[in-house]
Amino acid sequence: MKTMKKWNWKQWPVSQESTRHQIEQVLHSNRWAITGYWTGQNSMEQQFAEKFADFHQVDYCLPTTNCTSALQLSMEALDIGYGDEVIVPALTWVATVTAVLNVNATPILVDIDPHTYCIDPQKIEHAITDRTKAVIPVHLYSSMANMDDILSIAQKYDLFVIEDCAQSHGAEWDGQKAGTLGDIGCFSMQHGKVITSGEGGALITKRAEIYKRLDRLRADSRARIQKTDLRFGDMEIVPNEVVIQGNNHCLSEFQSAILIDQVNHFEEQNKYRNEQALYVNEQLQKISGICLQTKYPKNKTITIYSYCIKLDRDIIQKTPQEICAALIEKTGLGTFFVHPSYPAVHQNPIFCPWTKKRYPPEIAKTESYWRNLQFEHAERAHEETVVFHHSLFLNDREHIDYFLECLTSILTDAG
Ligand SMILES: Cc1ncc(COP(=O)(O)O)c(C=O)c1O
């Protein structure tokens, strides 16, 4: 086997001259936040919102501090709170579920489909009660949830659908972009995501009445006023037509400027990643004992956030943890790039909602309630799945081949 120089892998995030230019523009603009003053130019935040809305062909986009706040604001805009239940998948990053807890509603976990890793629509109906107000499908790793089935269940039971698109920027279901199928789509722009500003988020919607509430929710109940009314030094975000109690969830001008640049480069990066992933699919299909994440036929345009391989543990006796450790040792790639699938939410050590006072004691759910939940497929995912970061697919073919060589030798016990 060749020895590839360790650390010579593609870094993430990718920045370029255009990124530096964007940041410098903000630096010298005297406007570092939308809560700063009008300087005669549209804020970066507004420019990014317009760009991201256009990208999705929707009328409204609201940038937020992160996806957790986007999810939280979505539920607040839809008047979901104490006494309400929200259906969420049992396999996701914990934030999908803690966002529900943040609005004092009750998350109801539902198992995943073991092939796509996304919420199993057939199990959603069993979880619906008189209190259910919404479903949050998560488009996880590199697959979209079955939006046809989810939307028809939502219509039957009059539920809102909030898509968690933290991992699925640009993916499409039957030609429609992730985030545009439900009532609201929520995105993460945290460091690892395919579009990133280090931390950051955004939500999109087609519905003006929802947007009006969202707009006030993210800047302490204040709203943006028409630019024709503005003079130099004026505030653009003002206590105008207050409709709902807000908090501060504003994205900074630096983050927004970076996101404009990131969106500009996204399509090119995604195309390259997808081509490399097709090659990797072909190579990995030759190894017995592994399965790749399934995509529904309507999810033709995909975005690889995490590339998953599922191990048949009767054939491959190593655990995902052992495979990751060996791969890290051989390639020099750290745990950011190579790791096992998330633990199921109720088994995730960082999921501990009982440590906060949110509900009266008579209805608060205890540690043993959460830890005793059982979801076969969500639990097995952690025991059977190895996950690679999307930036691996931005490497050249020589690096990809070396990665595959290392992986193959570990999986086939030669290494
Ligand atoms: C599926 C999912 N939902 C929500 C989030 C939360 O995003 P953020 O860190 O931007 O709040 C993440 C972040 O990793 C995620 O992967």
The ligand as an SDF file (V2000), in Angstrom:
LIG
                    3D

 16 16  0  0  0  0  0  0  0  0999 V2000
  -30.2270   17.0510   11.9710 C   0  0  0  0  0  0  0  0  0  0  0  0
  -29.7920   18.2700   12.7400 C   0  0  0  0  0  0  0  0  0  0  0  0
  -30.7100   19.0800   13.2910 N   0  0  0  0  0  0  0  0  0  0  0  0
  -30.3730   20.1740   13.9630 C   0  0  0  0  0  0  0  0  0  0  0  0
  -29.0570   20.5290   14.1320 C   0  0  0  0  0  0  0  0  0  0  0  0
  -28.7130   21.7450   14.9230 C   0  0  0  0  0  0  0  0  0  0  0  0
  -28.0270   22.6670   14.1510 O   0  0  0  0  0  0  0  0  0  0  0  0
  -27.2400   23.8850   14.8480 P   0  0  0  0  0  0  0  0  0  0  0  0
  -25.9910   23.3230   15.4150 O   0  0  0  0  0  0  0  0  0  0  0  0
  -27.0070   24.8340   13.7180 O   0  0  0  0  0  0  0  0  0  0  0  0
  -28.1420   24.4330   15.8800 O   0  0  0  0  0  0  0  0  0  0  0  0
  -28.0480   19.7300   13.5880 C   0  0  0  0  0  0  0  0  0  0  0  0
  -26.6310   20.0780   13.7650 C   0  0  0  0  0  0  0  0  0  0  0  0
  -25.7440   19.2740   13.6320 O   0  0  0  0  0  0  0  0  0  0  0  0
  -28.4270   18.5700   12.8680 C   0  0  0  0  0  0  0  0  0  0  0  0
  -27.5120   17.7810   12.3200 O   0  0  0  0  0  0  0  0  0  0  0  0
  1  2  1  0
  2  3  1  0
  2 15  2  0
  3  4  2  0
  4  5  1  0
  5  6  1  0
  5 12  2  0
  6  7  1  0
  7  8  1  0
  8  9  2  0
  8 10  1  0
  8 11  1  0
 12 13  1  0
 12 15  1  0
 13 14  2  0
 15 16  1  0
M  END
$$$$
